[in-house]
Amino acid sequence: MRVEACDFFVVGSGIAGLMSALYLAPHGHVLLVTKKKIDDCNTNRAQGGIACVMEACDSFEQHVSDTLIAGAGLCDEQVVRKIVTDGPARIADLEVLGVRFNPRSDGRPGYDLGREGGHSQRRVLHAGDITGQRVESVLVEQIRNHPNIQVLENSMVIDLITTQWLNRPGENCCVGAYVHDQTSGEIFAVRSPHTVLATGGCGKVYLYTCNPDIATGDGIALAWRAGAEIANMEFIQFHPTCLYHPQAKRFLISEAVRGEGAELVDAEGRPFMKKYDPRGALAPRDVVARAIDSEMKRTGAPYCCLDIRHKSEAFLKERFPNIFETCYKFGIDMAKDLIPIVPSAHYCCGGIKATVNGVTSLSGLYAVGETACTGLHGANRLASNSLLEALVCAYEVAGRIVNATKRISDDSLRIPDWQYGTAVASDEAVMVAHNWMEVRTCMWDYVGIVRTDKRLERARRRIQNLRREIREYYFDYLVTPDTLELRNLALVGELIVRSAMRRKESRGLHYTLNYPEMKRIARNTVLPGRSA
């Protein structure tokens, strides 16, 4: 079996993974693997931008306060302050690499800053309405041209390798992983003293999501199976405004549209947000998503709408060129028509329990970006804080790793060959497709925007049964990308359900009819890893 040895092993190719690799590359050989193409990630689809204090009329204190309010009492204030105050320096790093944000339209020095829900000031840097795509393209070019970075696309991590699994004495440490080459079918191993998981979120665990197909919670599942702690998985953010159209798969209407004055209205054009929150359409996402869900249930309509018809066509085309063009392609003129929208699963505020510098409960394993739970988001993410977190934490994780005592991989560490056992090629792929849909439907129906104890218990029983079936299938047949994703997806679904059942209150993104009030003392929900 082939074994790839490296100084730093990075899994994932969004902004968190790419920036981690770039910060680490001056200090050794980086191996970066990604399960699809390098630009197939959530970052590439981020429309809004990066929240960062850049103007004298704004302040770190205001940004911190907005983040803490959105997080519903569960943010770690020290973490929030670190990420907010380090933001400008990390934005400067992006600009040095070649990222360009929209300047002021009036020619004065500075940036054209947007405002989104929950923000008290305009502080969202953007590159048109395809900020993530612009950032990703610059970083990919830098990665491909760096002599110390080796990229393996279409390569999916099966499981992490730990010293406990290898029966070696001492503290349990992550020493690498088994990886499936999707092109050749080969299974090989990676050996490294430092593994960074930057695998993104888990939106595909729900039937309706604006996430790409790759968002199956792989990093969270990998870390849990290896023994790492997982935290706050009940806090799944539903983006309030996903375009409602049969051909518009996963297309978001950015929160920046509301930042420019769009109103939320019902299907008949009647505004409704003021009766739910005095901040109206600029309330945090958990409030807005629940309000839309409530209006849809009240009226029986399958969607609500955004109304930005008071803005000119010229303004909309300049500020939101991609959104305007896409809506127009589906027969919707933003300047003349209401935009039909529905909530969809968007962002996981929980994940692998980690510090700002990526340290997890498993030695040698680090987590950064959406797959990590650092304490920044608390019970609800403030809009456009996610790319900021990825930037700051990528820098911090690299600094932590580079200064770690152990810098060289242990060449005497023998990783056993992958054991195929009696597994054969599958002749029943329909089982994977069926179970995939059943997990996602179950999560949407029972573990969605509004929850109850009965729904959660029903979801727990069904997903546990599905996981037993999936486990049997996994060991009976040769691994495929679909099998691996289904295995991870079902596990993450169960972790969400288990976390939600533990929280006997409503807080932020977790709203339950059985416990509608928020408790006075805020506590994290921590689940120990399987081997812990």
Sequence and secondary structure as in RCSB ss.txt:
>XXXX:A:sequence
MRVEACDFFVVGSGIAGLMSALYLAPHGHVLLVTKKKIDDCNTNRAQGGIACVMEACDSFEQHVSDTLIAGAGLC
DEQVVRKIVTDGPARIADLEVLGVRFNPRSDGRPGYDLGREGGHSQRRVLHAGDITGQRVESVLVEQIRNHPNIQ
VLENSMVIDLITTQWLNRPGENCCVGAYVHDQTSGEIFAVRSPHTVLATGGCGKVYLYTCNPDIATGDGIALAWR
AGAEIANMEFIQFHPTCLYHPQAKRFLISEAVRGEGAELVDAEGRPFMKKYDPRGALAPRDVVARAIDSEMKRTG
APYCCLDIRHKSEAFLKERFPNIFETCYKFGIDMAKDLIPIVPSAHYCCGGIKATVNGVTSLSGLYAVGETACTG
LHGANRLASNSLLEALVCAYEVAGRIVNATKRISDDSLRIPDWQYGTAVASDEAVMVAHNWMEVRTCMWDYVGIV
RTDKRLERARRRIQNLRREIREYYFDYLVTPDTLELRNLALVGELIVRSAMRRKESRGLHYTLNYPEMKRIARNT
VLPGRSA
>XXXX:A:secstr
  EEE SEEEE  SHHHHHHHHHHGGGS EEEE SS TT SSGGG  S EE   STTS HHHHHHHHHHHTTT S
 HHHHHHHHHHHHHHHHHHHHHT    B TTS SSB  B  TT SS  EE STT HHHHHHHHHHHHHHT TTEE
EE SEEEEEEEETTTTT SSS BEEEEEEEETTT  EEEEE S EEE     GGGSSSBSS TT S HHHHHHHH
HT  EE TT EEEEEEEE  TT TT B  HHHHHTT EEE TTS B GGGT TTGGGS HHHHHHHHHHHHHHH 
 S EEEE TTS HHHHHHH HHHHHHHHHTT  TTTS EEEEEEEEEES EEE  TT B SSBTEEE GGGEE S
SSTTS  TTHHHHHHHHHHHHHHHHHHTSS  S  TT        TT B  S THHHHHHHHHHHHHHHHHSSSS
B HHHHHHHHHHHHHHHHHHHHHHHHB   HHHHHHHHHHHHHHHHHHHHHH  S BTTB BTTS S  SS    
EE  TT 
